[in-house]
Amino acid sequence: MRRTELVKRIRKIAKAKNATATFDEGSSHTIVRFNGRKVTLVGRHNEIPEWTARGALRDAERWEP
């Protein structure tokens, strides 16, 4: 999956949960936070392996405020 598509889908999940998604740059990954709480990590590659993308989306779906 393209990284841009994954970020777009994570933003959509955050919006559905009435949360603010922020993306902080770490040393080798992007840290995804909803309302300031860490949700998941996203690698900096243009192409993210499908199983990794599914895991990040699953983490975002499971997030509770």
N, CA, C and O atoms as CSV, one atom per row, in Angstrom:
chain,resi,resn,atom,element,x,y,z
A,1,MET,N,N,0.843,-1.164,0.000
A,1,MET,CA,C,0.000,0.000,0.000
A,1,MET,C,C,0.895,1.235,0.000
A,1,MET,O,O,1.931,1.262,0.665
A,2,ARG,N,N,0.498,2.230,-0.732
A,2,ARG,CA,C,1.247,3.480,-0.758
A,2,ARG,C,C,1.131,4.174,0.600
A,2,ARG,O,O,0.078,4.142,1.237
A,3,ARG,N,N,2.213,4.794,1.028
A,3,ARG,CA,C,2.233,5.467,2.328
A,3,ARG,C,C,1.190,6.579,2.386
A,3,ARG,O,O,0.531,6.760,3.410
A,4,THR,N,N,1.038,7.316,1.301
A,4,THR,CA,C,0.067,8.411,1.289
A,4,THR,C,C,-1.354,7.891,1.469
A,4,THR,O,O,-2.167,8.522,2.146
A,5,GLU,N,N,-1.655,6.748,0.868
A,5,GLU,CA,C,-2.982,6.141,1.014
A,5,GLU,C,C,-3.204,5.704,2.458
A,5,GLU,O,O,-4.297,5.884,2.994
A,6,LEU,N,N,-2.194,5.137,3.089
A,6,LEU,CA,C,-2.303,4.701,4.478
A,6,LEU,C,C,-2.550,5.897,5.400
A,6,LEU,O,O,-3.407,5.833,6.281
A,7,VAL,N,N,-1.815,6.969,5.205
A,7,VAL,CA,C,-1.994,8.171,6.029
A,7,VAL,C,C,-3.400,8.734,5.832
A,7,VAL,O,O,-4.045,9.151,6.794
A,8,LYS,N,N,-3.870,8.746,4.598
A,8,LYS,CA,C,-5.213,9.240,4.301
A,8,LYS,C,C,-6.267,8.406,5.026
A,8,LYS,O,O,-7.220,8.954,5.580
A,9,ARG,N,N,-6.100,7.093,5.026
A,9,ARG,CA,C,-7.064,6.216,5.694
A,9,ARG,C,C,-7.015,6.374,7.210
A,9,ARG,O,O,-8.048,6.298,7.874
A,10,ILE,N,N,-5.820,6.594,7.763
A,10,ILE,CA,C,-5.705,6.825,9.210
A,10,ILE,C,C,-6.387,8.138,9.581
A,10,ILE,O,O,-7.065,8.208,10.606
A,11,ARG,N,N,-6.221,9.175,8.767
A,11,ARG,CA,C,-6.904,10.452,9.024
A,11,ARG,C,C,-8.421,10.280,8.990
A,11,ARG,O,O,-9.133,10.886,9.790
A,12,LYS,N,N,-8.908,9.467,8.080
A,12,LYS,CA,C,-10.344,9.219,7.966
A,12,LYS,C,C,-10.873,8.503,9.211
A,12,LYS,O,O,-11.961,8.819,9.690
A,13,ILE,N,N,-10.114,7.546,9.734
A,13,ILE,CA,C,-10.500,6.834,10.954
A,13,ILE,C,C,-10.542,7.815,12.125
A,13,ILE,O,O,-11.469,7.779,12.934
A,14,ALA,N,N,-9.544,8.684,12.216
A,14,ALA,CA,C,-9.502,9.672,13.305
A,14,ALA,C,C,-10.718,10.591,13.235
A,14,ALA,O,O,-11.331,10.900,14.256
A,15,LYS,N,N,-11.055,11.017,12.043
A,15,LYS,CA,C,-12.212,11.898,11.879
A,15,LYS,C,C,-13.492,11.199,12.308
A,15,LYS,O,O,-14.351,11.816,12.939
A,16,ALA,N,N,-13.631,9.923,11.977
A,16,ALA,CA,C,-14.813,9.156,12.369
A,16,ALA,C,C,-14.903,9.007,13.887
A,16,ALA,O,O,-15.998,8.873,14.433
A,17,LYS,N,N,-13.765,9.029,14.566
A,17,LYS,CA,C,-13.726,8.900,16.022
A,17,LYS,C,C,-13.685,10.259,16.714
A,17,LYS,O,O,-13.483,10.330,17.926
A,18,ASN,N,N,-13.876,11.334,15.956
A,18,ASN,CA,C,-13.825,12.705,16.475
A,18,ASN,C,C,-12.521,12.984,17.219
A,18,ASN,O,O,-12.519,13.590,18.290
A,19,ALA,N,N,-11.426,12.536,16.638
A,19,ALA,CA,C,-10.105,12.739,17.216
A,19,ALA,C,C,-9.256,13.553,16.242
A,19,ALA,O,O,-9.520,13.583,15.040
A,20,THR,N,N,-8.248,14.202,16.777
A,20,THR,CA,C,-7.302,14.947,15.965
A,20,THR,C,C,-6.077,14.071,15.739
A,20,THR,O,O,-5.412,13.676,16.697
A,21,ALA,N,N,-5.775,13.766,14.490
A,21,ALA,CA,C,-4.611,12.942,14.160
A,21,ALA,C,C,-3.405,13.849,13.935
A,21,ALA,O,O,-3.467,14.805,13.162
A,22,THR,N,N,-2.313,13.537,14.618
A,22,THR,CA,C,-1.061,14.253,14.384
A,22,THR,C,C,-0.002,13.229,14.014
A,22,THR,O,O,-0.031,12.087,14.473
A,23,PHE,N,N,0.926,13.654,13.181
A,23,PHE,CA,C,1.978,12.781,12.687
A,23,PHE,C,C,3.313,13.413,13.050
A,23,PHE,O,O,3.730,14.398,12.440
A,24,ASP,N,N,3.983,12.842,14.049
A,24,ASP,CA,C,5.278,13.338,14.508
A,24,ASP,C,C,6.380,12.485,13.908
A,24,ASP,O,O,6.281,11.259,13.860
A,25,GLU,N,N,7.421,13.142,13.457
A,25,GLU,CA,C,8.523,12.428,12.823
A,25,GLU,C,C,9.527,11.948,13.867
A,25,GLU,O,O,10.121,12.748,14.590
A,26,GLY,N,N,9.705,10.635,13.933
A,26,GLY,CA,C,10.726,10.049,14.783
A,26,GLY,C,C,11.993,9.869,13.978
A,26,GLY,O,O,12.148,10.488,12.925
A,27,SER,N,N,12.906,9.032,14.450
A,27,SER,CA,C,14.176,8.861,13.739
A,27,SER,C,C,14.002,8.065,12.449
A,27,SER,O,O,14.598,8.415,11.430
A,28,SER,N,N,13.204,7.008,12.471
A,28,SER,CA,C,13.015,6.217,11.254
A,28,SER,C,C,11.554,5.891,10.971
A,28,SER,O,O,11.249,5.235,9.976
A,29,HIS,N,N,10.648,6.342,11.836
A,29,HIS,CA,C,9.227,6.104,11.644
A,29,HIS,C,C,8.447,7.386,11.931
A,29,HIS,O,O,8.958,8.312,12.561
A,30,THR,N,N,7.224,7.422,11.465
A,30,THR,CA,C,6.309,8.498,11.798
A,30,THR,C,C,5.405,7.990,12.905
A,30,THR,O,O,4.812,6.917,12.786
A,31,ILE,N,N,5.297,8.758,13.984
A,31,ILE,CA,C,4.472,8.381,15.123
A,31,ILE,C,C,3.090,8.993,14.922
A,31,ILE,O,O,2.956,10.206,14.760
A,32,VAL,N,N,2.076,8.152,14.934
A,32,VAL,CA,C,0.703,8.607,14.750
A,32,VAL,C,C,0.070,8.762,16.119
A,32,VAL,O,O,0.099,7.843,16.938
A,33,ARG,N,N,-0.505,9.938,16.362
A,33,ARG,CA,C,-1.165,10.208,17.641
A,33,ARG,C,C,-2.593,10.681,17.383
A,33,ARG,O,O,-2.844,11.468,16.470
A,34,PHE,N,N,-3.517,10.192,18.195
A,34,PHE,CA,C,-4.894,10.683,18.190
A,34,PHE,C,C,-5.072,11.431,19.499
A,34,PHE,O,O,-4.888,10.854,20.571
A,35,ASN,N,N,-5.425,12.702,19.428
A,35,ASN,CA,C,-5.608,13.557,20.613
A,35,ASN,C,C,-4.407,13.492,21.541
A,35,ASN,O,O,-4.562,13.508,22.762
A,36,GLY,N,N,-3.210,13.419,20.970
A,36,GLY,CA,C,-1.986,13.432,21.757
A,36,GLY,C,C,-1.524,12.085,22.284
A,36,GLY,O,O,-0.436,11.997,22.852
A,37,ARG,N,N,-2.317,11.030,22.113
A,37,ARG,CA,C,-1.940,9.703,22.592
A,37,ARG,C,C,-1.430,8.858,21.429
A,37,ARG,O,O,-2.047,8.812,20.365
A,38,LYS,N,N,-0.297,8.193,21.643
A,38,LYS,CA,C,0.314,7.372,20.590
A,38,LYS,C,C,-0.612,6.231,20.194
A,38,LYS,O,O,-1.134,5.511,21.046
A,39,VAL,N,N,-0.807,6.077,18.892
A,39,VAL,CA,C,-1.664,5.022,18.369
A,39,VAL,C,C,-0.833,3.953,17.681
A,39,VAL,O,O,-0.963,2.769,17.993
A,40,THR,N,N,0.021,4.357,16.746
A,40,THR,CA,C,0.794,3.395,15.965
A,40,THR,C,C,1.995,4.091,15.334
A,40,THR,O,O,2.173,5.301,15.472
A,41,LEU,N,N,2.808,3.311,14.648
A,41,LEU,CA,C,3.958,3.819,13.906
A,41,LEU,C,C,3.764,3.497,12.424
A,41,LEU,O,O,3.171,2.478,12.071
A,42,VAL,N,N,4.271,4.380,11.569
A,42,VAL,CA,C,4.238,4.165,10.126
A,42,VAL,C,C,5.648,4.379,9.609
A,42,VAL,O,O,6.265,5.405,9.895
A,43,GLY,N,N,6.160,3.427,8.856
A,43,GLY,CA,C,7.500,3.548,8.283
A,43,GLY,C,C,7.568,4.655,7.249
A,43,GLY,O,O,6.539,5.164,6.806
A,44,ARG,N,N,8.756,5.021,6.872
A,44,ARG,CA,C,8.930,6.120,5.932
A,44,ARG,C,C,9.102,5.672,4.488
A,44,ARG,O,O,9.483,6.485,3.644
A,45,HIS,N,N,8.839,4.428,4.179
A,45,HIS,CA,C,8.970,3.937,2.810
A,45,HIS,C,C,7.792,4.404,1.975
A,45,HIS,O,O,6.710,4.653,2.508
A,46,ASN,N,N,7.992,4.523,0.669
A,46,ASN,CA,C,6.882,4.881,-0.217
A,46,ASN,C,C,5.849,3.771,-0.263
A,46,ASN,O,O,4.646,4.033,-0.295
A,47,GLU,N,N,6.316,2.541,-0.266
A,47,GLU,CA,C,5.431,1.377,-0.264
A,47,GLU,C,C,5.505,0.709,1.099
A,47,GLU,O,O,6.587,0.342,1.557
A,48,ILE,N,N,4.362,0.551,1.747
A,48,ILE,CA,C,4.280,-0.121,3.037
A,48,ILE,C,C,3.753,-1.530,2.782
A,48,ILE,O,O,2.745,-1.684,2.092
A,49,PRO,N,N,4.409,-2.569,3.320
A,49,PRO,CA,C,3.897,-3.928,3.130
A,49,PRO,C,C,2.450,-4.038,3.623
A,49,PRO,O,O,2.067,-3.388,4.596
A,50,GLU,N,N,1.670,-4.850,2.954
A,50,GLU,CA,C,0.240,-4.955,3.233
A,50,GLU,C,C,-0.035,-5.349,4.686
A,50,GLU,O,O,-0.923,-4.781,5.321
A,51,TRP,N,N,0.716,-6.312,5.213
A,51,TRP,CA,C,0.465,-6.747,6.591
A,51,TRP,C,C,0.794,-5.644,7.592
A,51,TRP,O,O,0.148,-5.547,8.635
A,52,THR,N,N,1.783,-4.819,7.291
A,52,THR,CA,C,2.130,-3.700,8.163
A,52,THR,C,C,1.034,-2.643,8.113
A,52,THR,O,O,0.652,-2.092,9.145
A,53,ALA,N,N,0.536,-2.365,6.935
A,53,ALA,CA,C,-0.543,-1.384,6.782
A,53,ALA,C,C,-1.798,-1.852,7.505
A,53,ALA,O,O,-2.463,-1.064,8.177
A,54,ARG,N,N,-2.123,-3.137,7.367
A,54,ARG,CA,C,-3.301,-3.674,8.067
A,54,ARG,C,C,-3.147,-3.537,9.567
A,54,ARG,O,O,-4.118,-3.220,10.254
A,55,GLY,N,N,-1.953,-3.767,10.096
A,55,GLY,CA,C,-1.700,-3.630,11.522
A,55,GLY,C,C,-1.877,-2.195,11.995
A,55,GLY,O,O,-2.462,-1.959,13.052
A,56,ALA,N,N,-1.380,-1.239,11.229
A,56,ALA,CA,C,-1.517,0.171,11.592
A,56,ALA,C,C,-2.980,0.591,11.567
A,56,ALA,O,O,-3.435,1.322,12.447
A,57,LEU,N,N,-3.715,0.132,10.565
A,57,LEU,CA,C,-5.144,0.454,10.486
A,57,LEU,C,C,-5.922,-0.205,11.620
A,57,LEU,O,O,-6.850,0.389,12.169
A,58,ARG,N,N,-5.546,-1.426,11.968
A,58,ARG,CA,C,-6.196,-2.127,13.077
A,58,ARG,C,C,-5.950,-1.381,14.390
A,58,ARG,O,O,-6.866,-1.231,15.198
A,59,ASP,N,N,-4.720,-0.914,14.605
A,59,ASP,CA,C,-4.398,-0.139,15.805
A,59,ASP,C,C,-5.244,1.138,15.865
A,59,ASP,O,O,-5.745,1.509,16.926
A,60,ALA,N,N,-5.395,1.798,14.726
A,60,ALA,CA,C,-6.184,3.031,14.684
A,60,ALA,C,C,-7.666,2.739,14.956
A,60,ALA,O,O,-8.330,3.502,15.658
A,61,GLU,N,N,-8.174,1.655,14.409
A,61,GLU,CA,C,-9.579,1.276,14.635
A,61,GLU,C,C,-9.847,0.942,16.082
A,61,GLU,O,O,-10.928,1.237,16.592
A,62,ARG,N,N,-8.888,0.332,16.759
A,62,ARG,CA,C,-9.061,-0.096,18.146
A,62,ARG,C,C,-8.910,1.028,19.151
A,62,ARG,O,O,-9.242,0.847,20.323
A,63,TRP,N,N,-8.423,2.179,18.731
A,63,TRP,CA,C,-8.167,3.281,19.644
A,63,TRP,C,C,-9.452,3.751,20.301
A,63,TRP,O,O,-10.480,3.919,19.644
A,64,GLU,N,N,-9.378,3.958,21.598
A,64,GLU,CA,C,-10.503,4.490,22.371
A,64,GLU,C,C,-10.036,5.744,23.100
A,64,GLU,O,O,-8.927,5.767,23.633
A,65,PRO,N,N,-10.852,6.774,23.131
A,65,PRO,CA,C,-10.462,8.027,23.821
A,65,PRO,C,C,-10.371,7.854,25.330
A,65,PRO,O,O,-10.057,8.807,26.043
